[in-house]
Amino acid sequence: MKITLLIIFFIFIVIILRVFYIEVIDYKKLNKKASDLWSRNLPVGADRGIIYDRNGVILADNVTTTSLVVIPNQIKNKKETAKKLAEILNVEEDVMYKHVSKKTSIERVHPEGRRLSYEVADKIKALKLDGVYLVKESKRNYPYDTYMAHTLGFVGIDNQGLSGIELTYDEYLTGEDGAIKYFSDAKGNKLSLNEVYEEPQNGMNITLTINNEIQTSLERELSNAVTKYNPDRAIGIVMDPNNGEILAISARPNFSPNNYQDYSLEEINRNLPIWATYEPGSTFKIITLAAALEEGKVDLNKDTFYDKGSIKVENATIHCWKHGGHGKETFMQVVENSCNPGFVVLGQRLGKDTLFDYIDAFGFGKKTGIDLNGEATGIIFDRSKVGPVELATTAFGQGVSVTPIQQITAVSAAINGGTLYKPYIVKSINEPETNTVVKETKPTKIKQVISSKTSEKVREALENVVANGSGRTSYIDGYRVGGKTGTAQKVENGRYMDNNYILSFIGFLPADKPEVVVYIAIDNPKGTVQYGGTTVGPLSKAVLKDCIKALNIKKADGGKEKKYKWPDPKTLTVKDVTNKEIKEAKKDLEGFNVIVEGEGTKVTYQSPEAGTKLDEGSTVRIFTE
């Protein structure tokens, strides 16, 4: 009896311990398994995080759509259900029958039943079919459609980021789906118990450095370039030179992220501003200029150079764009005239190692590290293979290959006081509910490339280029604008192509204390003079003028006066004609297109105001009583 009692006591102890283990230690695991046997989840899609510009303008958001889900075990008449659904969805009955007959607890009808229109959803709802459910699903939407398409990127059918910011920051933008939980018996039949709603957790929001007002301007000018010149490509970037923030970025050809499936992989995956590589041409001269000034190899106002139209380097003859050359000129005029032989001399004064040290310091030949996928590195000569000719051509931007993002980042360093910054486009990542900042990007200083004194000299030279030289088409009266044109002949199979150029312009303002830099490049424009200043200069000017408004940049004194050169339009100053008779006012405004508003005889108001400088033939409105 004692032995029996001990055995029974031991068995009870084991049972108690086992019950304790099940009820306390293994409770959550077993409860979940039990719940899975008799509960079903109807998915409720989470919204993807919203992408904003720096001022709160929505660049990517979501629209609510409806998708079809079926519970096969709950469908009593599968043939009839498949037939009715097939008719509404306009698909084969056999296709739908496979969905409703599938041996699964829940079946998402894909792709036929994804993202249904409200009209189709209402028809399905009206049927009131057993085992047929309509669930909320979120679809990505880009309100500005093609704007900065390659940079924003796009998402797939399941809201997963596939390119651009959508891919790079997918882990932050993606939310957690919720569900409507209902309970069923072993056969899958729905039980009359309360449903449980698990709320989805939306993805985090992202604020970009982009200024949508400037972005709109850049998009417009690139579209104008395509319409006017039919180029192979058009690329534009606008940057704050003082911290590396991207204010606008775009390219042509572009695509619609809302309809990405209508384009080829090549069209949607190549973000040209960070991927395209080409010879920069004369815009690269800014780097040679900065290096020569920093090393004390030139005094722009005192040192002179005689340009006879070409210069001999070993067995190669390098020509100036002006037949016969510019004659005797200061090195400031070499910069203004974008004289290749003059820059060859600067390269020679620097020497191979020094020039290439600066090229490396300014960030060429390696990625800038911008927070976008698909960035290229460009190509710089291997120093061991650089001879006198390679040194000479590199000095004026030929024989090297750079990306647009490298170009604008390096020039920003040359004019901002000498600091090279890492470019970036995401300003912050925020919680969707509270808008609390989860992650914030701070400006990253890479290195001090040149001194602030040298940078000041570079700015002065580039302001002269706009006032007196090849960049005159970007001159804006009342504002100090600096810039440099570029005309680079394209290379194919190792040979330069005839009448096929990449024209570019990089401009900034105010020239004394830059707040914005604009870079635009047009690849192989047709039906125009193949010079950057003629073709791209006016496009950059238009964007710069919009930047003035968007950034509230004030007019400034002390700028360079633009020198008239044929065929520039003459600049005239608007006189004060208020309180004058109409006839007298028209005489004072000779050279302008005068439009009179009102029926009176005396001028009460004029637009623009007196003292404004306009091109000859511009419109001036005078208003009477």
CORJO-V186316 format. One record per residue. OMEGA is omega in degrees with one decimal (NA if undefined). Layout:
BEGIN
((OMEGA) (OMEGA))
END
This chain:
BEGIN
((178.6) (180.0) (179.5) (178.8) (178.8) (179.6) (179.2) (179.2) (179.9) (179.4) (179.0) (178.1) (179.0) (-179.0) (-179.7) (179.0) (-179.8) (178.0) (177.8) (179.9) (-178.6) (-173.6) (-174.6) (-172.5) (-174.3) (-172.9) (-174.5) (-178.4) (-178.4) (179.0) (178.3) (179.1) (178.7) (-179.9) (179.9) (-178.7) (-175.1) (174.5) (178.2) (-179.7) (168.8) (-173.6) (173.3) (-173.3) (175.0) (175.4) (173.6) (179.7) (-179.2) (177.2) (-178.7) (166.5) (-174.2) (-178.2) (176.0) (176.4) (-177.8) (179.1) (176.7) (178.4) (-175.9) (170.5) (-178.1) (177.1) (-178.5) (177.7) (-175.6) (176.9) (178.3) (172.6) (-173.0) (-177.7) (-178.7) (-177.3) (-175.9) (-179.5) (-173.2) (-179.3) (-178.8) (179.0) (179.8) (-178.4) (-178.0) (179.2) (-180.0) (179.7) (-178.7) (-176.6) (178.4) (176.6) (179.0) (-178.9) (179.8) (179.8) (-178.8) (-179.9) (177.9) (179.8) (-174.1) (-178.7) (-174.7) (-180.0) (-178.5) (-177.9) (179.6) (-176.0) (173.5) (-177.1) (-174.0) (-1.1) (-171.7) (-174.3) (-179.3) (172.7) (-177.8) (173.5) (179.8) (-179.2) (179.7) (-179.8) (179.7) (178.7) (179.2) (-179.5) (-177.6) (-179.2) (179.8) (-177.9) (176.6) (175.6) (179.7) (-175.3) (173.4) (-176.8) (178.9) (175.0) (-177.8) (178.0) (-179.3) (-179.0) (178.7) (-173.3) (-178.8) (173.5) (-172.1) (-178.6) (178.6) (-173.9) (-176.4) (-178.6) (176.3) (-177.6) (-178.6) (-179.4) (179.8) (-175.8) (179.9) (176.4) (176.0) (-180.0) (-176.9) (178.0) (175.8) (179.0) (179.0) (178.6) (-176.0) (-177.2) (-176.2) (-177.7) (178.1) (-175.6) (-177.3) (177.7) (177.0) (-178.4) (174.0) (-178.8) (167.0) (-177.5) (172.7) (-174.0) (-176.3) (176.0) (-175.7) (179.9) (179.2) (179.1) (-175.9) (178.0) (-177.8) (175.3) (-178.5) (175.6) (178.8) (-179.1) (174.6) (-174.3) (177.1) (176.8) (-177.7) (178.9) (179.9) (178.5) (179.9) (174.6) (-178.8) (173.9) (-176.1) (170.6) (-172.1) (177.9) (177.8) (177.7) (178.8) (178.5) (-179.6) (178.7) (-179.3) (-176.7) (175.6) (176.4) (176.8) (179.1) (179.4) (-179.8) (-173.4) (-170.5) (-179.5) (-178.0) (174.0) (178.6) (172.9) (-172.6) (177.8) (174.3) (172.4) (-174.2) (167.2) (-173.5) (-173.4) (178.6) (178.6) (179.3) (176.2) (-178.6) (177.0) (179.7) (-179.9) (179.8) (171.2) (5.3) (176.5) (-178.6) (178.3) (178.0) (177.4) (-177.7) (-173.6) (-177.7) (179.9) (-175.0) (177.9) (179.3) (179.6) (-177.8) (-173.0) (-173.5) (-176.3) (178.5) (-168.2) (-178.6) (178.7) (-175.1) (-174.5) (175.7) (179.9) (176.5) (-175.3) (-176.0) (-168.7) (175.4) (178.3) (179.6) (177.9) (-179.8) (177.6) (178.7) (-179.0) (-179.4) (-179.1) (178.7) (-179.3) (-178.8) (178.6) (-177.5) (-177.3) (168.0) (-170.2) (-175.3) (-177.0) (-178.1) (-179.7) (-179.9) (177.7) (-178.6) (178.3) (177.4) (178.7) (176.3) (-177.8) (175.6) (-172.5) (-178.5) (-177.8) (175.3) (-178.6) (-173.3) (169.0) (-179.5) (-179.6) (-179.8) (-177.9) (174.9) (-177.9) (-176.9) (-178.8) (-179.8) (172.5) (178.5) (170.9) (177.0) (173.8) (179.1) (-179.1) (-176.7) (-177.8) (-173.7) (-177.7) (-179.7) (178.0) (179.1) (173.0) (179.3) (177.7) (177.6) (179.2) (178.5) (179.7) (-175.8) (-173.2) (-173.3) (-178.5) (-179.9) (-177.8) (172.1) (179.3) (177.3) (177.6) (-178.5) (179.3) (171.3) (179.4) (179.4) (177.1) (-178.7) (177.2) (-178.5) (178.0) (-174.4) (175.5) (-179.5) (174.7) (-178.8) (177.2) (-177.0) (-172.8) (-177.6) (176.1) (179.3) (167.7) (-174.3) (-178.7) (-179.1) (-178.6) (174.2) (-179.8) (-178.9) (179.6) (176.7) (-178.0) (-177.4) (178.0) (-177.3) (177.9) (168.8) (178.2) (179.5) (174.2) (-179.4) (-176.6) (174.2) (177.6) (-178.5) (174.7) (-175.8) (-176.6) (178.4) (-179.7) (-179.4) (176.2) (178.3) (-177.9) (-174.4) (-174.3) (-175.4) (173.4) (-176.6) (175.8) (179.1) (173.4) (-179.9) (176.8) (-174.5) (177.1) (-177.6) (179.8) (173.4) (-171.5) (172.4) (-176.0) (-175.6) (-172.9) (-176.2) (177.5) (-179.4) (178.7) (-179.0) (-178.7) (179.3) (176.4) (176.9) (-179.0) (178.1) (-179.0) (177.8) (172.0) (-172.9) (178.3) (-179.1) (178.0) (179.2) (176.8) (179.0) (177.9) (178.4) (177.6) (179.8) (179.8) (-179.7) (-177.8) (172.8) (175.9) (178.3) (-179.2) (-178.5) (-171.3) (-170.3) (-171.1) (-178.5) (-174.1) (-178.4) (178.7) (179.6) (177.8) (-176.7) (178.1) (-179.1) (-179.4) (-175.7) (172.7) (179.3) (-180.0) (176.9) (176.2) (176.0) (-175.3) (177.3) (-176.4) (-178.4) (175.1) (-178.6) (176.2) (-179.2) (178.6) (-176.7) (178.3) (175.3) (178.7) (-172.2) (166.4) (-178.9) (-176.8) (173.5) (173.5) (-176.1) (-178.6) (174.8) (-16.7) (-174.0) (-178.9) (179.5) (-170.2) (174.7) (-177.0) (176.3) (-179.8) (175.9) (177.5) (177.3) (179.7) (-175.4) (175.4) (175.2) (-178.3) (173.7) (179.9) (175.5) (-173.8) (174.0) (-177.2) (-178.0) (-177.4) (-173.0) (-172.5) (-179.4) (179.4) (177.2) (179.1) (178.5) (179.7) (179.6) (178.6) (179.0) (176.9) (175.8) (178.1) (-180.0) (-175.9) (-176.8) (178.5) (179.0) (-176.0) (174.4) (-177.2) (175.2) (174.4) (179.7) (178.6) (174.9) (-179.6) (177.3) (-179.3) (173.6) (177.2) (8.1) (177.9) (171.9) (179.6) (178.7) (-180.0) (178.6) (179.5) (179.3) (177.0) (-178.3) (178.8) (-179.3) (177.4) (175.2) (-176.5) (-177.5) (-179.7) (-179.6) (179.4) (179.8) (179.9) (-178.1) (179.0) (-177.0) (177.2) (171.7) (-173.4) (176.6) (-178.3) (177.1) (179.6) (-175.3) (-176.6) (-177.6) (-178.5) (-179.7) (177.2) (-176.6) (178.0) (178.6) (1.4) (-176.5) (-179.9) (179.0) (178.7) (177.7) (-179.1) (173.9) (177.8) (-178.3) (177.6) (-176.4) (172.3) (179.2) (174.5) (-175.2) (-179.1) (-178.7) (NA))
END
